[in-house]
Amino acid sequence: MSLWSQFRRLVEDPLPAFVFELSAGGIAYATGGRTVETGFVPLAPEVLFITPVRDNVNQPHALEKEAAKLAHSTGRKRREAALILPDYCARVAVLDFESFPSDKQEQLSLVRFRMKKTVPFDLDAASIGYHVQSRSGQKEGQEVVAAAAAEEIVARYEAPFRAAGLQPGFVTTSTLAALDLLPPDGITVFAKRSGKVLSIAVTAGRTLKLLRCVELDGETVDEVMAVLLPTIAFAEDEMPERPSRLLVCGFGDVTWELSGRCEAEAGMTAEPLRSARGVPGEGNAGLFGYLHANQVN
């Protein structure tokens, strides 16, 4: 199993039988087949505790129970499933290299070395994925999007679905999957909240420039702005042009308050992220992005 780090891809393989997005609030799901159905099953607050440094599944039996219900296990051969994990259980970085080797083993060693000092877990016992992305406007050097998560954390998320007769062959994180819902042009700042975790991405067209994931003390707009404003300032300073849009997801009733603050303090109006299936929330943005990448509406 490898953590998926290529944040935008039109998947050539058929849609798996099931797609699941896990969050502290519950499990968002989509069933494959000719007609795709989506839904959400809430979990009790104590079932999952999202962290990058230890097992996230506090109540494995409760998660196994819900996975078995969703999988409709028939005892036949294992069916493929995609898992979308919470942002905060992993780390994603955009790494800049003057040169990047062609040998896969050398690439992995170099990515591991560059990430080692910036992650709060042992990279020697981590699942790592990476993707060399195009570097528009620059002829020299390469940018690599890398994602890492402790193997134990990923394995514990997979276990209930394996017990339900599923094969989690594709694993990613929520914001990486949700990026496929962003417009393919211009510079975009994307902010997504899930509980007390705030994820902010900056994209230039189809390239990822920055992804921050911060655990907030609370869920107030003031705390969000304290992280969002410096990120917007970074985008304005480092990008060749000013961000053309600010998209937000998972802020619920405070979305319009947040938009007003952003307009007053950053000169940008925050608009809700949208998809063909409606406005994503804090627990299903990755799921909707994955379906969009697979051209499922």
JOMOKA-V509521 format. One record per pair of residues at least 24 apart in sequence whose ideal C-beta (glycine too) atoms are under 7 Angstrom apart, sorted by the first residue. I is the first residue (numbers start at 1). J is the second residue. Records with the same first field share a line. If there is no record, write none. Layout:
# JOMOKA-V509521
I = J  J
This chain:
# JOMOKA-V509521
1 = 127  154  168  171
2 = 127  129
3 = 90  127  128  129  147  148  149  154  171  172
4 = 129  170  171  172  176
5 = 129  130  131  145  146  147
6 = 131
7 = 145  176  179  208
8 = 179  180  206  293
9 = 293
10 = 293  295
11 = 293  294
15 = 294  296
16 = 80  81  82  170
17 = 79  80  81
18 = 70  71  79  81  166
19 = 82  287  290
20 = 81  83  84  161
21 = 84  174  283  284  286  287
22 = 48  84  85  86  157
23 = 86  194  282  283
24 = 48  50  195
25 = 195  282  283
26 = 283
27 = 66  70
28 = 283  284  287
29 = 70
30 = 287  291
36 = 291  296
38 = 277  287
40 = 283  284
41 = 66  70
50 = 86  88  89  197
51 = 88  89
52 = 88  89  90  91  120  121  150
53 = 120  121
55 = 152  153  156
56 = 89  153  156  157
57 = 156  157
60 = 159  160
63 = 160
64 = 160  163
67 = 160  161  164
68 = 164
71 = 161  164  165  166
73 = 164  165
78 = 165  166  167
79 = 165  166  167
80 = 167  169
81 = 161  166  167  168
82 = 170  290
83 = 157  158  161  168  171
84 = 172  173  174  177  286  287  290
85 = 157  171  173
86 = 174  194
87 = 173  174  175  194  197  199  213
88 = 197  213  215
89 = 149  153
90 = 147  148  149  173
91 = 119  148
92 = 147  173  176  211
93 = 118  146
94 = 143  145  208  209  210
95 = 143  144  146
96 = 141  143
97 = 141  142  144
98 = 141
100 = 132  142  144
111 = 144  146
115 = 146  148
119 = 148
121 = 150
123 = 148
125 = 150  151
126 = 150  151
127 = 151  154
133 = 207  208
134 = 207
136 = 204  205  207
137 = 240
145 = 208
147 = 173  176
174 = 285  286
175 = 199  201  211
177 = 286  289  290
178 = 280  285  286  289
179 = 203  208  289
180 = 289  292  293
181 = 273  275  288  289  292
182 = 247
183 = 245
186 = 244  245
187 = 235  239  241  243  244
188 = 243  244  245  247
189 = 231  232  235  243  246
190 = 247
191 = 228  248
192 = 249  250  285
193 = 250  251  282
194 = 250  282  283
198 = 224  227
200 = 227  228  231
202 = 231  235
204 = 239
210 = 234
221 = 254  257  258  261
224 = 258
225 = 261  265
229 = 265  266
232 = 266  268
243 = 268
245 = 271
246 = 270  271
247 = 271  273
248 = 272  273
249 = 273  280  285
250 = 281  282  285
